[in-house]
Amino acid sequence: MKKLPPKKNRFKKGQSGNPKGRPKGVLNRKTIIRKFLEAEEEVKNPINKEKEKLSQAEIMTLSMIKQARGGNVRAFELLFDSAFGKIPDVIHNEKKINLSDKEIKKRIKNLRKKINK
């Protein structure tokens, strides 16, 4: 059982544990980042070569596309993971296969024959 602090040191009812905490109206990091990523700028789109008003997020995405097209594998992976979802490292097979040791050895032998053809 957890031991509670002495009664005199416990918070009074209705009193905050951090009375001087973050002031109202102060933005958190997530809100600030979103604000800057949504800020628009007129730039030349590297794909269609036209001047467009793009958000910072769109400009960064176009930059990653350019890097991926230039052979940057990490940029390619990040783009594809963002667009299509990350491919799982492990595929779970729910189907149980019961094979004897003899049957497993036979299948391995057959696979080796196919590979060596």
Secondary structure, 3 states (H helix, E strand, C coil): CCCCCCHHHCCCCCCCCCCCCCCCCCCCHHHHHHHHHHCEEEEECCCCCCEEEEEHHHHHHHHHHHHHHCCCHHHHHHHHHHHHCCCCCCCCCCCCCCCCHHHHHHHHHHHHHHHCC
